[in-house]
Amino acid sequence: MADADNINSRIEQAEKLKESLVAKFEKVKGSPREEEFALQIEKVDALIAHLRQELEE
């Protein structure tokens, strides 16, 4: 159960990071940094998906 709690905690942290990145992404839309934030959001989405898969195993 400790592993599940740890994974859930990491998922929550990743979701908070994503919220922050999305807010920053909205501010930089149309600028050269837009792609940078879009890539970071994609990486965080992939991390969340991976952690959720680990949770199911």
ZIUR-V808013 format. One line per field, one symbol per residue. psi: psi as a letter, one per 20 degrees, with the letter a starting at -180 (. if undefined). burial: I if it has 9 or more other C-alpha atoms within 8 Angstrom, else O. A space follows every 50 residues. Layout:
psi->???
burial->???
This chain:
psi->hhggggghghggghhggggghgghghhjpirhighghgggggghghgggg hhghhh.
burial->OOOOOOIIOIIOOIIOIIOOIIOIIOOIOOOOOIOOIIOIIOOIIOIIOO IIOOIOO
